[in-house]
Amino acid sequence: QLNMAKKKEAFLKEFKEGPLQFKPTYKFDLYSEVYDTSEKKRKPAWTDRILWKVKNLCEVASKEGEFPEEENLISVTQNNYVSHMSYGISDHKPVTGTFKLEMKPLVSDPLVMLSPEGEWSAEHDVFIRYSTVPEFPSSAWDWIGLFQVTFRHVNDYVTYAWVEDDEISSNKDSKQVYISASEIPKMGGEFLLCYYSNNLQSIVGISEPFQV
């Protein structure tokens, strides 16, 4: 039924689905792996499905000539597509899929290059050196955050420095900001520095990992 609908409905044609390599997931007697034994004796079916579609920026931008039409900025690969027969609280068996998501950067070179200076510890103030490309739209609300290497979100910073308020030196090639010793985690570990641009609403520079 779904395959027939995909042939007729234009919006469904754009969706993909992995191969159905598991048994029909409907309809089961509760708390069992036995298909329907009620009076209706419903025919087993692959009722629970996972379809996906990637809406790449180039689908919109290519119409305005900004990106080549064949260039996809985002790609998705399905790693697995399985049912879970051990669950029995419903007459359906749940279905899950895992995916690999790859995103191409909009720019090949970072807008900001930054690095820690000297030894970092909670025993003294620490320093960050950074430089930007000439056309970078900096803002007084930009900041540099200290993150654990395993961070998942921009709000996962341990501490941060404002690029203007905490600046201590500047020349035509680079600038230097500081973070107070009281803000540095005493437990230490492996960290990254990330430059957050308020105008671009994103991280635009990441340092190499370093030890605190």
Secondary structure as GFF3:
##gff-version 3
##sequence-region A 1 212
A	DSSP	alpha_helix	2	8	.	.	.	ID=ss1
A	DSSP	alpha_helix	10	13	.	.	.	ID=ss2
A	DSSP	alpha_helix	57	61	.	.	.	ID=ss3
A	DSSP	three_ten_helix	62	64	.	.	.	ID=ss4
A	DSSP	beta_strand	74	83	.	.	.	ID=ss5
A	DSSP	beta_strand	95	103	.	.	.	ID=ss6
A	DSSP	beta_strand	112	117	.	.	.	ID=ss7
A	DSSP	beta_strand	126	132	.	.	.	ID=ss8
A	DSSP	beta_strand	143	148	.	.	.	ID=ss9
A	DSSP	three_ten_helix	154	156	.	.	.	ID=ss10
A	DSSP	beta_strand	159	162	.	.	.	ID=ss11
A	DSSP	beta_strand	167	170	.	.	.	ID=ss12
A	DSSP	beta_strand	175	179	.	.	.	ID=ss13
A	DSSP	three_ten_helix	181	183	.	.	.	ID=ss14
A	DSSP	beta_strand	190	197	.	.	.	ID=ss15
A	DSSP	beta_strand	202	206	.	.	.	ID=ss16
A	DSSP	beta_strand	210	211	.	.	.	ID=ss17
###
